[in-house]
Amino acid sequence: MLVWLVNVGEDLADVNEYMIESGITLPVLSDPDGEFYNGYHREPAPGPFPVDVVVARDGTIAYLTNAYDATALRDVIDAELAE
């Protein structure tokens, strides 16, 4: 399983500074124009940030929400890993 953070629209230097200050060690990808984010956008728009997205092995969205729910997120990840 791979876990990436994707930052949309912010300067990568600012993001890196925040990551260091926060002690976050996950890899972060930069999406300055929102191209990646918009590729996974579906109606209704999930906004505001942050948004949790789990992409299944086949590239489809298995989970998308802006309402953090650790149990639901873990359940979706566990189900994807079991396949």
PyMOL Python script that loads the backbone (N, CA, C, O; Angstrom):
from pymol import cmd

cmd.read_pdbstr("""\
ATOM      1  N   MET A   1       0.851  -1.175   0.000  1.00  0.00           N
ATOM      2  CA  MET A   1       0.000   0.000   0.000  1.00  0.00           C
ATOM      3  C   MET A   1       0.892   1.231   0.000  1.00  0.00           C
ATOM      4  O   MET A   1       1.902   1.285   0.701  1.00  0.00           O
ATOM      5  N   LEU A   2       0.505   2.211  -0.790  1.00  0.00           N
ATOM      6  CA  LEU A   2       1.205   3.484  -0.841  1.00  0.00           C
ATOM      7  C   LEU A   2       0.308   4.564  -0.262  1.00  0.00           C
ATOM      8  O   LEU A   2      -0.896   4.583  -0.516  1.00  0.00           O
ATOM      9  N   VAL A   3       0.891   5.453   0.509  1.00  0.00           N
ATOM     10  CA  VAL A   3       0.150   6.589   1.051  1.00  0.00           C
ATOM     11  C   VAL A   3       0.907   7.847   0.660  1.00  0.00           C
ATOM     12  O   VAL A   3       2.080   8.009   0.995  1.00  0.00           O
ATOM     13  N   TRP A   4       0.231   8.725  -0.047  1.00  0.00           N
ATOM     14  CA  TRP A   4       0.809   9.999  -0.437  1.00  0.00           C
ATOM     15  C   TRP A   4      -0.111  11.117  -0.009  1.00  0.00           C
ATOM     16  O   TRP A   4      -1.333  10.967  -0.008  1.00  0.00           O
ATOM     17  N   LEU A   5       0.467  12.210   0.347  1.00  0.00           N
ATOM     18  CA  LEU A   5      -0.288  13.438   0.548  1.00  0.00           C
ATOM     19  C   LEU A   5      -0.171  14.222  -0.751  1.00  0.00           C
ATOM     20  O   LEU A   5       0.888  14.221  -1.379  1.00  0.00           O
ATOM     21  N   VAL A   6      -1.226  14.880  -1.154  1.00  0.00           N
ATOM     22  CA  VAL A   6      -1.195  15.704  -2.353  1.00  0.00           C
ATOM     23  C   VAL A   6      -1.597  17.113  -1.950  1.00  0.00           C
ATOM     24  O   VAL A   6      -2.684  17.334  -1.417  1.00  0.00           O
ATOM     25  N   ASN A   7      -0.714  18.055  -2.209  1.00  0.00           N
ATOM     26  CA  ASN A   7      -1.010  19.444  -1.902  1.00  0.00           C
ATOM     27  C   ASN A   7      -1.476  20.140  -3.166  1.00  0.00           C
ATOM     28  O   ASN A   7      -0.837  20.039  -4.213  1.00  0.00           O
ATOM     29  N   VAL A   8      -2.586  20.844  -3.065  1.00  0.00           N
ATOM     30  CA  VAL A   8      -3.160  21.513  -4.228  1.00  0.00           C
ATOM     31  C   VAL A   8      -2.992  23.026  -4.100  1.00  0.00           C
ATOM     32  O   VAL A   8      -3.477  23.645  -3.154  1.00  0.00           O
ATOM     33  N   GLY A   9      -2.300  23.598  -5.066  1.00  0.00           N
ATOM     34  CA  GLY A   9      -2.274  25.042  -5.233  1.00  0.00           C
ATOM     35  C   GLY A   9      -1.360  25.848  -4.335  1.00  0.00           C
ATOM     36  O   GLY A   9      -1.393  27.077  -4.387  1.00  0.00           O
ATOM     37  N   GLU A  10      -0.550  25.208  -3.519  1.00  0.00           N
ATOM     38  CA  GLU A  10       0.341  25.971  -2.651  1.00  0.00           C
ATOM     39  C   GLU A  10       1.784  25.809  -3.101  1.00  0.00           C
ATOM     40  O   GLU A  10       2.136  24.826  -3.753  1.00  0.00           O
ATOM     41  N   ASP A  11       2.611  26.776  -2.749  1.00  0.00           N
ATOM     42  CA  ASP A  11       4.022  26.744  -3.080  1.00  0.00           C
ATOM     43  C   ASP A  11       4.688  25.579  -2.360  1.00  0.00           C
ATOM     44  O   ASP A  11       4.506  25.404  -1.155  1.00  0.00           O
ATOM     45  N   LEU A  12       5.464  24.775  -3.100  1.00  0.00           N
ATOM     46  CA  LEU A  12       6.070  23.579  -2.533  1.00  0.00           C
ATOM     47  C   LEU A  12       7.034  23.902  -1.390  1.00  0.00           C
ATOM     48  O   LEU A  12       7.146  23.118  -0.447  1.00  0.00           O
ATOM     49  N   ALA A  13       7.725  25.030  -1.452  1.00  0.00           N
ATOM     50  CA  ALA A  13       8.628  25.419  -0.360  1.00  0.00           C
ATOM     51  C   ALA A  13       7.831  25.639   0.929  1.00  0.00           C
ATOM     52  O   ALA A  13       8.270  25.235   2.006  1.00  0.00           O
ATOM     53  N   ASP A  14       6.669  26.276   0.822  1.00  0.00           N
ATOM     54  CA  ASP A  14       5.816  26.490   1.997  1.00  0.00           C
ATOM     55  C   ASP A  14       5.289  25.167   2.539  1.00  0.00           C
ATOM     56  O   ASP A  14       5.209  24.969   3.751  1.00  0.00           O
ATOM     57  N   VAL A  15       4.934  24.271   1.637  1.00  0.00           N
ATOM     58  CA  VAL A  15       4.441  22.953   2.050  1.00  0.00           C
ATOM     59  C   VAL A  15       5.537  22.192   2.775  1.00  0.00           C
ATOM     60  O   VAL A  15       5.291  21.614   3.834  1.00  0.00           O
ATOM     61  N   ASN A  16       6.734  22.185   2.225  1.00  0.00           N
ATOM     62  CA  ASN A  16       7.852  21.476   2.861  1.00  0.00           C
ATOM     63  C   ASN A  16       8.150  22.043   4.245  1.00  0.00           C
ATOM     64  O   ASN A  16       8.415  21.291   5.182  1.00  0.00           O
ATOM     65  N   GLU A  17       8.107  23.363   4.374  1.00  0.00           N
ATOM     66  CA  GLU A  17       8.333  23.995   5.675  1.00  0.00           C
ATOM     67  C   GLU A  17       7.277  23.537   6.683  1.00  0.00           C
ATOM     68  O   GLU A  17       7.602  23.216   7.826  1.00  0.00           O
ATOM     69  N   TYR A  18       6.016  23.508   6.254  1.00  0.00           N
ATOM     70  CA  TYR A  18       4.925  23.055   7.123  1.00  0.00           C
ATOM     71  C   TYR A  18       5.130  21.597   7.527  1.00  0.00           C
ATOM     72  O   TYR A  18       4.942  21.237   8.689  1.00  0.00           O
ATOM     73  N   MET A  19       5.510  20.770   6.578  1.00  0.00           N
ATOM     74  CA  MET A  19       5.720  19.342   6.860  1.00  0.00           C
ATOM     75  C   MET A  19       6.802  19.151   7.916  1.00  0.00           C
ATOM     76  O   MET A  19       6.645  18.357   8.843  1.00  0.00           O
ATOM     77  N   ILE A  20       7.897  19.883   7.769  1.00  0.00           N
ATOM     78  CA  ILE A  20       9.001  19.783   8.735  1.00  0.00           C
ATOM     79  C   ILE A  20       8.550  20.265  10.108  1.00  0.00           C
ATOM     80  O   ILE A  20       8.789  19.594  11.112  1.00  0.00           O
ATOM     81  N   GLU A  21       7.901  21.422  10.155  1.00  0.00           N
ATOM     82  CA  GLU A  21       7.427  21.984  11.421  1.00  0.00           C
ATOM     83  C   GLU A  21       6.422  21.067  12.109  1.00  0.00           C
ATOM     84  O   GLU A  21       6.390  20.987  13.337  1.00  0.00           O
ATOM     85  N   SER A  22       5.605  20.378  11.324  1.00  0.00           N
ATOM     86  CA  SER A  22       4.555  19.514  11.871  1.00  0.00           C
ATOM     87  C   SER A  22       5.039  18.104  12.172  1.00  0.00           C
ATOM     88  O   SER A  22       4.334  17.327  12.817  1.00  0.00           O
ATOM     89  N   GLY A  23       6.238  17.771  11.709  1.00  0.00           N
ATOM     90  CA  GLY A  23       6.763  16.430  11.937  1.00  0.00           C
ATOM     91  C   GLY A  23       6.119  15.371  11.055  1.00  0.00           C
ATOM     92  O   GLY A  23       6.196  14.181  11.360  1.00  0.00           O
ATOM     93  N   ILE A  24       5.489  15.790   9.971  1.00  0.00           N
ATOM     94  CA  ILE A  24       4.844  14.846   9.060  1.00  0.00           C
ATOM     95  C   ILE A  24       5.907  14.274   8.134  1.00  0.00           C
ATOM     96  O   ILE A  24       6.642  15.015   7.481  1.00  0.00           O
ATOM     97  N   THR A  25       5.981  12.948   8.086  1.00  0.00           N
ATOM     98  CA  THR A  25       7.031  12.309   7.293  1.00  0.00           C
ATOM     99  C   THR A  25       6.517  11.569   6.060  1.00  0.00           C
ATOM    100  O   THR A  25       7.302  10.940   5.350  1.00  0.00           O
ATOM    101  N   LEU A  26       5.230  11.633   5.797  1.00  0.00           N
ATOM    102  CA  LEU A  26       4.689  11.017   4.585  1.00  0.00           C
ATOM    103  C   LEU A  26       5.148  11.812   3.372  1.00  0.00           C
ATOM    104  O   LEU A  26       5.350  13.023   3.467  1.00  0.00           O
ATOM    105  N   PRO A  27       5.317  11.140   2.223  1.00  0.00           N
ATOM    106  CA  PRO A  27       5.684  11.891   1.032  1.00  0.00           C
ATOM    107  C   PRO A  27       4.542  12.780   0.575  1.00  0.00           C
ATOM    108  O   PRO A  27       3.373  12.403   0.654  1.00  0.00           O
ATOM    109  N   VAL A  28       4.896  13.964   0.095  1.00  0.00           N
ATOM    110  CA  VAL A  28       3.881  14.903  -0.380  1.00  0.00           C
ATOM    111  C   VAL A  28       4.163  15.237  -1.842  1.00  0.00           C
ATOM    112  O   VAL A  28       5.289  15.555  -2.224  1.00  0.00           O
ATOM    113  N   LEU A  29       3.117  15.155  -2.634  1.00  0.00           N
ATOM    114  CA  LEU A  29       3.201  15.496  -4.045  1.00  0.00           C
ATOM    115  C   LEU A  29       2.598  16.879  -4.242  1.00  0.00           C
ATOM    116  O   LEU A  29       1.665  17.269  -3.540  1.00  0.00           O
ATOM    117  N   SER A  30       3.139  17.609  -5.198  1.00  0.00           N
ATOM    118  CA  SER A  30       2.647  18.948  -5.479  1.00  0.00           C
ATOM    119  C   SER A  30       1.716  18.914  -6.681  1.00  0.00           C
ATOM    120  O   SER A  30       2.048  18.345  -7.721  1.00  0.00           O
ATOM    121  N   ASP A  31       0.556  19.524  -6.532  1.00  0.00           N
ATOM    122  CA  ASP A  31      -0.434  19.629  -7.605  1.00  0.00           C
ATOM    123  C   ASP A  31      -0.785  21.109  -7.744  1.00  0.00           C
ATOM    124  O   ASP A  31      -1.886  21.522  -7.379  1.00  0.00           O
ATOM    125  N   PRO A  32       0.154  21.915  -8.275  1.00  0.00           N
ATOM    126  CA  PRO A  32      -0.016  23.372  -8.239  1.00  0.00           C
ATOM    127  C   PRO A  32      -1.235  23.888  -8.991  1.00  0.00           C
ATOM    128  O   PRO A  32      -1.810  24.903  -8.597  1.00  0.00           O
ATOM    129  N   ASP A  33      -1.640  23.222 -10.052  1.00  0.00           N
ATOM    130  CA  ASP A  33      -2.783  23.677 -10.837  1.00  0.00           C
ATOM    131  C   ASP A  33      -4.062  22.894 -10.550  1.00  0.00           C
ATOM    132  O   ASP A  33      -5.098  23.159 -11.160  1.00  0.00           O
ATOM    133  N   GLY A  34      -4.001  21.926  -9.620  1.00  0.00           N
ATOM    134  CA  GLY A  34      -5.166  21.135  -9.275  1.00  0.00           C
ATOM    135  C   GLY A  34      -5.526  20.081 -10.304  1.00  0.00           C
ATOM    136  O   GLY A  34      -6.632  19.542 -10.266  1.00  0.00           O
ATOM    137  N   GLU A  35      -4.614  19.771 -11.231  1.00  0.00           N
ATOM    138  CA  GLU A  35      -4.924  18.807 -12.291  1.00  0.00           C
ATOM    139  C   GLU A  35      -5.229  17.417 -11.728  1.00  0.00           C
ATOM    140  O   GLU A  35      -6.196  16.781 -12.149  1.00  0.00           O
ATOM    141  N   PHE A  36      -4.415  16.939 -10.781  1.00  0.00           N
ATOM    142  CA  PHE A  36      -4.645  15.631 -10.173  1.00  0.00           C
ATOM    143  C   PHE A  36      -5.950  15.641  -9.380  1.00  0.00           C
ATOM    144  O   PHE A  36      -6.794  14.759  -9.540  1.00  0.00           O
ATOM    145  N   TYR A  37      -6.101  16.646  -8.529  1.00  0.00           N
ATOM    146  CA  TYR A  37      -7.305  16.757  -7.701  1.00  0.00           C
ATOM    147  C   TYR A  37      -8.558  16.793  -8.567  1.00  0.00           C
ATOM    148  O   TYR A  37      -9.528  16.084  -8.299  1.00  0.00           O
ATOM    149  N   ASN A  38      -8.531  17.623  -9.608  1.00  0.00           N
ATOM    150  CA  ASN A  38      -9.700  17.756 -10.479  1.00  0.00           C
ATOM    151  C   ASN A  38      -9.998  16.469 -11.233  1.00  0.00           C
ATOM    152  O   ASN A  38     -11.144  16.235 -11.615  1.00  0.00           O
ATOM    153  N   GLY A  39      -8.990  15.629 -11.456  1.00  0.00           N
ATOM    154  CA  GLY A  39      -9.207  14.339 -12.101  1.00  0.00           C
ATOM    155  C   GLY A  39     -10.021  13.390 -11.241  1.00  0.00           C
ATOM    156  O   GLY A  39     -10.652  12.468 -11.758  1.00  0.00           O
ATOM    157  N   TYR A  40     -10.011  13.609  -9.932  1.00  0.00           N
ATOM    158  CA  TYR A  40     -10.774  12.759  -9.022  1.00  0.00           C
ATOM    159  C   TYR A  40     -12.001  13.465  -8.461  1.00  0.00           C
ATOM    160  O   TYR A  40     -12.690  12.932  -7.592  1.00  0.00           O
ATOM    161  N   HIS A  41     -12.263  14.639  -8.951  1.00  0.00           N
ATOM    162  CA  HIS A  41     -13.415  15.424  -8.506  1.00  0.00           C
ATOM    163  C   HIS A  41     -14.704  14.788  -9.030  1.00  0.00           C
ATOM    164  O   HIS A  41     -14.776  14.374 -10.187  1.00  0.00           O
ATOM    165  N   ARG A  42     -15.687  14.716  -8.193  1.00  0.00           N
ATOM    166  CA  ARG A  42     -17.007  14.263  -8.639  1.00  0.00           C
ATOM    167  C   ARG A  42     -18.059  15.057  -7.894  1.00  0.00           C
ATOM    168  O   ARG A  42     -17.793  15.598  -6.821  1.00  0.00           O
ATOM    169  N   GLU A  43     -19.223  15.127  -8.444  1.00  0.00           N
ATOM    170  CA  GLU A  43     -20.300  15.914  -7.848  1.00  0.00           C
ATOM    171  C   GLU A  43     -20.959  15.136  -6.725  1.00  0.00           C
ATOM    172  O   GLU A  43     -21.053  13.915  -6.849  1.00  0.00           O
ATOM    173  N   PRO A  44     -21.420  15.733  -5.648  1.00  0.00           N
ATOM    174  CA  PRO A  44     -21.150  17.128  -5.338  1.00  0.00           C
ATOM    175  C   PRO A  44     -19.707  17.311  -4.908  1.00  0.00           C
ATOM    176  O   PRO A  44     -19.089  16.379  -4.392  1.00  0.00           O
ATOM    177  N   ALA A  45     -19.177  18.475  -5.109  1.00  0.00           N
ATOM    178  CA  ALA A  45     -17.779  18.757  -4.770  1.00  0.00           C
ATOM    179  C   ALA A  45     -17.530  18.488  -3.299  1.00  0.00           C
ATOM    180  O   ALA A  45     -18.320  18.903  -2.452  1.00  0.00           O
ATOM    181  N   PRO A  46     -16.435  17.794  -2.981  1.00  0.00           N
ATOM    182  CA  PRO A  46     -16.178  17.452  -1.585  1.00  0.00           C
ATOM    183  C   PRO A  46     -15.698  18.615  -0.745  1.00  0.00           C
ATOM    184  O   PRO A  46     -15.891  18.598   0.471  1.00  0.00           O
ATOM    185  N   GLY A  47     -15.072  19.643  -1.347  1.00  0.00           N
ATOM    186  CA  GLY A  47     -14.456  20.768  -0.660  1.00  0.00           C
ATOM    187  C   GLY A  47     -14.974  20.961   0.753  1.00  0.00           C
ATOM    188  O   GLY A  47     -15.977  20.311   1.047  1.00  0.00           O
ATOM    189  N   PRO A  48     -14.480  21.699   1.606  1.00  0.00           N
ATOM    190  CA  PRO A  48     -13.151  22.308   1.540  1.00  0.00           C
ATOM    191  C   PRO A  48     -12.072  21.285   1.843  1.00  0.00           C
ATOM    192  O   PRO A  48     -12.361  20.125   2.137  1.00  0.00           O
ATOM    193  N   PHE A  49     -10.853  21.721   1.768  1.00  0.00           N
ATOM    194  CA  PHE A  49      -9.726  20.834   2.067  1.00  0.00           C
ATOM    195  C   PHE A  49      -9.647  20.618   3.567  1.00  0.00           C
ATOM    196  O   PHE A  49     -10.175  21.466   4.286  1.00  0.00           O
ATOM    197  N   PRO A  50      -9.057  19.595   4.103  1.00  0.00           N
ATOM    198  CA  PRO A  50      -8.476  18.480   3.364  1.00  0.00           C
ATOM    199  C   PRO A  50      -9.547  17.494   2.897  1.00  0.00           C
ATOM    200  O   PRO A  50     -10.654  17.445   3.434  1.00  0.00           O
ATOM    201  N   VAL A  51      -9.192  16.736   1.911  1.00  0.00           N
ATOM    202  CA  VAL A  51     -10.074  15.713   1.365  1.00  0.00           C
ATOM    203  C   VAL A  51      -9.345  14.380   1.462  1.00  0.00           C
ATOM    204  O   VAL A  51      -8.175  14.286   1.091  1.00  0.00           O
ATOM    205  N   ASP A  52     -10.023  13.352   1.957  1.00  0.00           N
ATOM    206  CA  ASP A  52      -9.450  12.001   2.003  1.00  0.00           C
ATOM    207  C   ASP A  52      -9.936  11.238   0.785  1.00  0.00           C
ATOM    208  O   ASP A  52     -11.138  11.145   0.535  1.00  0.00           O
ATOM    209  N   VAL A  53      -8.986  10.691   0.027  1.00  0.00           N
ATOM    210  CA  VAL A  53      -9.319   9.910  -1.164  1.00  0.00           C
ATOM    211  C   VAL A  53      -8.568   8.596  -1.082  1.00  0.00           C
ATOM    212  O   VAL A  53      -7.359   8.578  -0.847  1.00  0.00           O
ATOM    213  N   VAL A  54      -9.281   7.496  -1.275  1.00  0.00           N
ATOM    214  CA  VAL A  54      -8.649   6.184  -1.408  1.00  0.00           C
ATOM    215  C   VAL A  54      -8.899   5.748  -2.841  1.00  0.00           C
ATOM    216  O   VAL A  54     -10.041   5.625  -3.284  1.00  0.00           O
ATOM    217  N   VAL A  55      -7.806   5.518  -3.554  1.00  0.00           N
ATOM    218  CA  VAL A  55      -7.893   5.091  -4.945  1.00  0.00           C
ATOM    219  C   VAL A  55      -7.667   3.582  -4.978  1.00  0.00           C
ATOM    220  O   VAL A  55      -6.652   3.084  -4.491  1.00  0.00           O
ATOM    221  N   ALA A  56      -8.619   2.870  -5.555  1.00  0.00           N
ATOM    222  CA  ALA A  56      -8.521   1.407  -5.649  1.00  0.00           C
ATOM    223  C   ALA A  56      -7.442   1.015  -6.648  1.00  0.00           C
ATOM    224  O   ALA A  56      -6.965   1.845  -7.422  1.00  0.00           O
ATOM    225  N   ARG A  57      -7.067  -0.244  -6.623  1.00  0.00           N
ATOM    226  CA  ARG A  57      -6.024  -0.746  -7.521  1.00  0.00           C
ATOM    227  C   ARG A  57      -6.352  -0.509  -8.984  1.00  0.00           C
ATOM    228  O   ARG A  57      -5.449  -0.345  -9.805  1.00  0.00           O
ATOM    229  N   ASP A  58      -7.638  -0.489  -9.319  1.00  0.00           N
ATOM    230  CA  ASP A  58      -8.027  -0.293 -10.720  1.00  0.00           C
ATOM    231  C   ASP A  58      -8.118   1.186 -11.098  1.00  0.00           C
ATOM    232  O   ASP A  58      -8.498   1.514 -12.222  1.00  0.00           O
ATOM    233  N   GLY A  59      -7.773   2.078 -10.169  1.00  0.00           N
ATOM    234  CA  GLY A  59      -7.765   3.509 -10.445  1.00  0.00           C
ATOM    235  C   GLY A  59      -9.060   4.228 -10.151  1.00  0.00           C
ATOM    236  O   GLY A  59      -9.138   5.446 -10.312  1.00  0.00           O
ATOM    237  N   THR A  60     -10.084   3.501  -9.720  1.00  0.00           N
ATOM    238  CA  THR A  60     -11.348   4.141  -9.376  1.00  0.00           C
ATOM    239  C   THR A  60     -11.308   4.642  -7.934  1.00  0.00           C
ATOM    240  O   THR A  60     -10.484   4.206  -7.130  1.00  0.00           O
ATOM    241  N   ILE A  61     -12.204   5.556  -7.632  1.00  0.00           N
ATOM    242  CA  ILE A  61     -12.269   6.078  -6.269  1.00  0.00           C
ATOM    243  C   ILE A  61     -13.058   5.106  -5.404  1.00  0.00           C
ATOM    244  O   ILE A  61     -14.224   4.818  -5.671  1.00  0.00           O
ATOM    245  N   ALA A  62     -12.399   4.606  -4.359  1.00  0.00           N
ATOM    246  CA  ALA A  62     -13.063   3.714  -3.409  1.00  0.00           C
ATOM    247  C   ALA A  62     -13.667   4.506  -2.250  1.00  0.00           C
ATOM    248  O   ALA A  62     -14.591   4.035  -1.587  1.00  0.00           O
ATOM    249  N   TYR A  63     -13.143   5.711  -2.007  1.00  0.00           N
ATOM    250  CA  TYR A  63     -13.592   6.505  -0.864  1.00  0.00           C
ATOM    251  C   TYR A  63     -13.209   7.950  -1.115  1.00  0.00           C
ATOM    252  O   TYR A  63     -12.087   8.222  -1.542  1.00  0.00           O
ATOM    253  N   LEU A  64     -14.112   8.880  -0.862  1.00  0.00           N
ATOM    254  CA  LEU A  64     -13.854  10.301  -1.045  1.00  0.00           C
ATOM    255  C   LEU A  64     -14.703  11.072  -0.062  1.00  0.00           C
ATOM    256  O   LEU A  64     -15.929  10.957  -0.081  1.00  0.00           O
ATOM    257  N   THR A  65     -14.074  11.858   0.802  1.00  0.00           N
ATOM    258  CA  THR A  65     -14.825  12.645   1.780  1.00  0.00           C
ATOM    259  C   THR A  65     -13.969  13.793   2.296  1.00  0.00           C
ATOM    260  O   THR A  65     -12.740  13.728   2.260  1.00  0.00           O
ATOM    261  N   ASN A  66     -14.618  14.827   2.769  1.00  0.00           N
ATOM    262  CA  ASN A  66     -13.920  15.889   3.490  1.00  0.00           C
ATOM    263  C   ASN A  66     -14.289  15.848   4.970  1.00  0.00           C
ATOM    264  O   ASN A  66     -13.868  16.711   5.741  1.00  0.00           O
ATOM    265  N   ALA A  67     -15.066  14.858   5.364  1.00  0.00           N
ATOM    266  CA  ALA A  67     -15.457  14.684   6.767  1.00  0.00           C
ATOM    267  C   ALA A  67     -14.637  13.529   7.340  1.00  0.00           C
ATOM    268  O   ALA A  67     -15.010  12.366   7.190  1.00  0.00           O
ATOM    269  N   TYR A  68     -13.542  13.845   7.983  1.00  0.00           N
ATOM    270  CA  TYR A  68     -12.633  12.810   8.473  1.00  0.00           C
ATOM    271  C   TYR A  68     -13.354  11.855   9.412  1.00  0.00           C
ATOM    272  O   TYR A  68     -13.962  12.261  10.401  1.00  0.00           O
ATOM    273  N   ASP A  69     -13.268  10.585   9.076  1.00  0.00           N
ATOM    274  CA  ASP A  69     -13.851   9.513   9.875  1.00  0.00           C
ATOM    275  C   ASP A  69     -12.840   8.374   9.879  1.00  0.00           C
ATOM    276  O   ASP A  69     -12.776   7.589   8.933  1.00  0.00           O
ATOM    277  N   ALA A  70     -12.053   8.288  10.944  1.00  0.00           N
ATOM    278  CA  ALA A  70     -10.971   7.305  11.005  1.00  0.00           C
ATOM    279  C   ALA A  70     -11.467   5.881  10.819  1.00  0.00           C
ATOM    280  O   ALA A  70     -10.809   5.083  10.151  1.00  0.00           O
ATOM    281  N   THR A  71     -12.601   5.549  11.390  1.00  0.00           N
ATOM    282  CA  THR A  71     -13.126   4.188  11.281  1.00  0.00           C
ATOM    283  C   THR A  71     -13.518   3.870   9.842  1.00  0.00           C
ATOM    284  O   THR A  71     -13.164   2.811   9.323  1.00  0.00           O
ATOM    285  N   ALA A  72     -14.239   4.770   9.202  1.00  0.00           N
ATOM    286  CA  ALA A  72     -14.653   4.547   7.812  1.00  0.00           C
ATOM    287  C   ALA A  72     -13.439   4.462   6.898  1.00  0.00           C
ATOM    288  O   ALA A  72     -13.384   3.608   6.013  1.00  0.00           O
ATOM    289  N   LEU A  73     -12.475   5.336   7.107  1.00  0.00           N
ATOM    290  CA  LEU A  73     -11.264   5.332   6.285  1.00  0.00           C
ATOM    291  C   LEU A  73     -10.503   4.019   6.453  1.00  0.00           C
ATOM    292  O   LEU A  73     -10.073   3.414   5.472  1.00  0.00           O
ATOM    293  N   ARG A  74     -10.343   3.590   7.688  1.00  0.00           N
ATOM    294  CA  ARG A  74      -9.649   2.326   7.963  1.00  0.00           C
ATOM    295  C   ARG A  74     -10.398   1.140   7.345  1.00  0.00           C
ATOM    296  O   ARG A  74      -9.774   0.233   6.792  1.00  0.00           O
ATOM    297  N   ASP A  75     -11.732   1.145   7.437  1.00  0.00           N
ATOM    298  CA  ASP A  75     -12.529   0.057   6.857  1.00  0.00           C
ATOM    299  C   ASP A  75     -12.332  -0.036   5.344  1.00  0.00           C
ATOM    300  O   ASP A  75     -12.192  -1.131   4.799  1.00  0.00           O
ATOM    301  N   VAL A  76     -12.322   1.113   4.670  1.00  0.00           N
ATOM    302  CA  VAL A  76     -12.121   1.117   3.215  1.00  0.00           C
ATOM    303  C   VAL A  76     -10.721   0.639   2.860  1.00  0.00           C
ATOM    304  O   VAL A  76     -10.548  -0.147   1.929  1.00  0.00           O
ATOM    305  N   ILE A  77      -9.733   1.105   3.588  1.00  0.00           N
ATOM    306  CA  ILE A  77      -8.353   0.670   3.327  1.00  0.00           C
ATOM    307  C   ILE A  77      -8.213  -0.815   3.568  1.00  0.00           C
ATOM    308  O   ILE A  77      -7.606  -1.519   2.760  1.00  0.00           O
ATOM    309  N   ASP A  78      -8.766  -1.309   4.673  1.00  0.00           N
ATOM    310  CA  ASP A  78      -8.708  -2.747   4.953  1.00  0.00           C
ATOM    311  C   ASP A  78      -9.373  -3.567   3.844  1.00  0.00           C
ATOM    312  O   ASP A  78      -8.854  -4.605   3.434  1.00  0.00           O
ATOM    313  N   ALA A  79     -10.520  -3.095   3.367  1.00  0.00           N
ATOM    314  CA  ALA A  79     -11.230  -3.813   2.301  1.00  0.00           C
ATOM    315  C   ALA A  79     -10.410  -3.815   1.010  1.00  0.00           C
ATOM    316  O   ALA A  79     -10.362  -4.829   0.314  1.00  0.00           O
ATOM    317  N   GLU A  80      -9.773  -2.709   0.688  1.00  0.00           N
ATOM    318  CA  GLU A  80      -8.949  -2.634  -0.519  1.00  0.00           C
ATOM    319  C   GLU A  80      -7.736  -3.556  -0.400  1.00  0.00           C
ATOM    320  O   GLU A  80      -7.350  -4.205  -1.372  1.00  0.00           O
ATOM    321  N   LEU A  81      -7.146  -3.611   0.772  1.00  0.00           N
ATOM    322  CA  LEU A  81      -5.973  -4.467   0.980  1.00  0.00           C
ATOM    323  C   LEU A  81      -6.339  -5.950   0.927  1.00  0.00           C
ATOM    324  O   LEU A  81      -5.514  -6.789   0.567  1.00  0.00           O
ATOM    325  N   ALA A  82      -7.587  -6.263   1.288  1.00  0.00           N
ATOM    326  CA  ALA A  82      -8.018  -7.665   1.303  1.00  0.00           C
ATOM    327  C   ALA A  82      -8.261  -8.212  -0.101  1.00  0.00           C
ATOM    328  O   ALA A  82      -8.291  -9.427  -0.296  1.00  0.00           O
ATOM    329  N   GLU A  83      -8.432  -7.331  -1.071  1.00  0.00           N
ATOM    330  CA  GLU A  83      -8.732  -7.782  -2.442  1.00  0.00           C
ATOM    331  C   GLU A  83      -7.493  -8.340  -3.112  1.00  0.00           C
ATOM    332  O   GLU A  83      -7.553  -8.766  -4.265  1.00  0.00           O
TER     333      GLU A  83
END
""", "prot")
cmd.dss("prot")
cmd.show_as("cartoon", "prot")
cmd.util.cbc("prot")
cmd.orient("prot")
